[in-house]
Amino acid sequence: MSSRSWLLALRVAVLALACLLAIGLLAPVGCTGVTTSALLPDMGMQNETSYTQPEPESYALNVTVVGPGSVVEQTSYGTRALQDTYDAWENVRLRAEPDEDARFVRWEGDYGDTDEYLWVYMNGVQTVRAIFEVVIREADVSTWVDPDESGAISVAPAPPYTEGTTVTLTARPEVNWRFRHWNHNESSANPITVVL
């Protein structure tokens, strides 16, 4: 084949491709805003047809947890583990679940709220954080001696106390009395330590 006929065949193929692009029967794969005139600058074709990417079918939902708790998806049938992605335009209901001895504080990120339930509208990539904190419970120490006039009990450190605090109890008998034992464990050790 001569170079002249090869060049003519190439021009016919390019012209056919340009015609298919112009009438919309063929779209460039993965192109956005491509025009046929950009493909064929020598041939005088001025078709300004452009092509755009299709809308995504799903978006990522990024959920992080700070503190003692977890997040699940709340459906009409109960709860289930979160998915990495959800259908575009879907409404997803999240539920914050604190661990034992913890409480849910708030949502942060693309959405902010203090309710344990949160609706997330999947109109794009969404990022939320669930914030939890440990519940600090107060504790108390009650002591008595038997008989009443036989002595006293000192407690260190002084109150207030929270659960998990270690205190030292010391029996202090009055004159002519002696310490015998603690009633909660029959121990005669003095002083003793107790975890509240």
HELIX and SHEET records of a PDB file:
HELIX    1   1 SER A    3  ALA A   22  1                                  20    
HELIX    2   2 THR A   36  LEU A   39  1                                   4    
HELIX    3   3 ASP A  148  SER A  150  5                                   3    
SHEET    1   A 4 THR A  85  ASP A  87  0                                        
SHEET    2   A 4 SER A  58  VAL A  66 -1                                        
SHEET    3   A 4 GLN A 126  VAL A 134  1                                        
SHEET    4   A 4 ALA A 102  GLY A 109 -1                                        
SHEET    1   B 4 GLY A  78  ARG A  80  0                                        
SHEET    2   B 4 GLY A  69  THR A  75 -1                                        
SHEET    3   B 4 ASN A  91  PRO A  98 -1                                        
SHEET    4   B 4 TYR A 117  TYR A 121 -1                                        
SHEET    1   C 2 GLU A 138  ALA A 139  0                                        
SHEET    2   C 2 TYR A 161  THR A 162 -1                                        
SHEET    1   D 3 GLY A 151  ALA A 156  0                                        
SHEET    2   D 3 THR A 166  PRO A 173 -1                                        
SHEET    3   D 3 ILE A 192  VAL A 195 -1                                        
END                                                                             
